[in-house]
Amino acid sequence: MELIFQEENCIVKTISAPEEFEMAWKLRHEVFSEELGWVPKLPGRMEVDSYDDTSEMIGVFTHEMELMGSLRIIQPPNLFMLDKEFACMMPKDKKIRRTSDVAEITRLCVKKEYRSSKYAPNVTSILYKGLYHWNLLKGVRYSAMVVDNRCFRVLRLGCLPVEAFGDFVTMPDGVKAAVCMLDWREFEETAHVKKPDYYRWMVTLPDRYPSLSQSHELYLQH
């Protein structure tokens, strides 16, 4: 079953149609090639790599189906970027488990005009809500990701309990980042006590999608 639900004036869904993939690859090029310079600029202005062959993506769209933000999810036994591109960031005495309840999150990005704190709704928060419900559908409890120190603080303040695997490393662009793991069951345990309104928002899906809402349970109910 694919993920799809409406959140405020947005549609959150698994990216599946050819035109949706093109929008996601173009957005990734805008962010990771043109803005950040992390990957080379390409003539076709689409950032695509070998990991796209073995992954899924979630997108947040306007009702006119303009892509506002997206992220990519890779599951075992497929190769993680942590196995290659980010291997140098992994502490030598630690490893990411390769079990079915772990997935790697990469290429999270939001279109520039939707990043302002004045813009509502918060597209990044909606992406994480989409990720949470995708994980429930797929039986994934842990999200592995590389997070910069600013995002790390924001996630923890927002009751998304990321834990760093090791020290923060200074990247070529000067940003400090670390390999982190997010335990979604721990999120449920802490958020429903510390931030009950946010917890209810995260776990609740609209009644107009009853089949999706009834297709999985919270981690706390497992």
N, C-alpha and C positions, 0 to 999 in steps of 0.2 A: 504493500500500500504506500502511495506517495503522500508526502506531507502537503496539506493545503488548508489554510484558514485565513480569515479576515481579522485584522487587528487595527482598530480605529479606521483610518482611511487608507490602509495598506492591505495588500494581499501577500501572504507569506507562503511560499511553496517550494517544493523540490524543482530545481531547474531541469526541464526535460525536453522542451521544443528546440529545434535548431536555432531559431531566432533568439531564444533566451540564452543559449550558450554563447552566441556571438555577442550579445549585450554584456554578459559577464566577462568575457575575455577582453572586450574593449574597455570596460571599466577597470579591470586589473591593469591593463596597459597604461591607462590614464594615471592610475595611482602609483603602481610599482615601477613603471618605466619612466614616465614623463615627470611625475612629481618627486618621487623618492630616488630614482636612479638606481634601484636595487637590481634590476635586470635590464638588458639592452633594449633600446628602442627598435621596433620592427616596422618595415614598410607597410604592412597590413594593419598596424596599430591594434593587434590582438595578442595578448600575453597568454600563450598556450604552452604547456610542457607535457612531459611524458606521464606525470602524475594524474593528468586529467583523464587518462585512459582507464584508470582504476580507482576512481573516486566518484563522489556525488557532490552536488552543490545546492545550497539553499539560497534563495533570493527574496528580497523584500521589494515589492513592486507597487507603483501607484495603480489606481483603478484604470488608468489608461495604458497599463502594462509597461510603464517606463521603469527600468531597473534603478533602484535607489541604493542598494547595497547587497553584498553577497559574501559567502564564505564557502570553503571547500572542506570536505570530510573524507579522510582515508582510513579504511579499516584493514586489520590484518587478514590474510597474510601478505597483503600488498606492502610494497616498500614505502616507508615514511620519509619525509624530508629530514627528519631527525636522524635517519640512518646514513645520510649522505651530506646534504647541504649544511645541516646544523649539527653534525656529529661532533664537531669541535667544541660545542657548548655543553655536551653531556659530561657530567663527572665520570671519571674512570671507574669508580666503584658502584655506579648505579646504572640501571637499564630500565627502559620502558617495557612493561610486559606486553607480549604479543598474544593477548587473549581476546575473545570475541566481545568482551565488555569494555574494551579500550579503543578509542579512535583518535586520530591526529587531526587537529584543526589548523588549516593554513589559508593564506590569501584572503583573510577577512578585510573587507574594504567598503567604504561608503562614498558615494558620489559627493564631490566637494560642496555643492550647494545645499546638501542635506546634513552637513556636519555641524552647522552653527548651533550653539546652545539655545539660540532663540527659536530654532525650528522645532516644531512639534508635529508628530511624535518623534521620540528619539530612535533613529533607525538602528543604531548599534544595539540598543536594548531589545528591540524587536528581533534582531538577528539572533541574539542569545536566547530569546524565548523560542524562536524557531528551532534552534539547535537543541534546546532542552526537550521539546516534544518529538523531534526527529530521533533523539537518543532513546526516548521511551518506546517509540515505535520499533526501533531496531534492537532493543535490549542492550544498549551501551550505557555504562555508568560513568566512565572516566573520559575526559577530554584532555589530551596532551597538546600543548601549544608553546610557541615561543612568544613571550610577552615582554614589552619594554617596561621600565620601572614606573613610568607614569600610569600606563594602563593597568599594571599590577595593583597599584594603590587604588585606582578607581574601581576595579572589580571587587577588591576586598571590602571597600567602603560600601559597595552596593550589595553585600552579602553573597557574592559569588566567590567561594573560598578557594582561590588558586593557591597552590603551594609550590614554591621554587624548588627545583631539584638540586640546585647548587648556587654558586655565586653569580651575580649579574656580571655579564661580560660586555666590554665596550666594543660595539660593532664598528665597521669601517666608516659609517656616517656619523660616528660619535654617540649614537644612542646606546644606552645600557639595557641589555635584555637578558632574560634567563629562560631556560626550559621549565615549564610549569605544568602542573596537573590540576584539573578541576574535578572534584568528586561531587556529582549531582545529588547523591543521597545526602551528603553532608550539607549541601545547599538547602535541601528540604528541611533537614533537622534544625539548622540555625535560622534560616529566613522566616520560618513560620512562627518563631518566637521573637526574633529581633525586629523583623520588618513584615508583619502579617499582611499589610495591604499589598506590598510588593510580591510576597509569596502567593497570595490569592490571584494577583494579576498574572504571574508567571504560569501557574498550574491550570488556570481556567481557559477553556476554549469556547468559542461561541456555540450556542445551541443549534445554529444552522448547519453545523458539521457534526451531527450526532454519531455517525459511523466512526469518525476519527476520534471523537471524545470518548467513545466507549471501547475503543480498540486497545487501550493500554491503561495501566494503573500507575500511581505514583510509586517511586522507589520505596517509600515508607510502608507501602501496603504489600510489598513482596515478602 
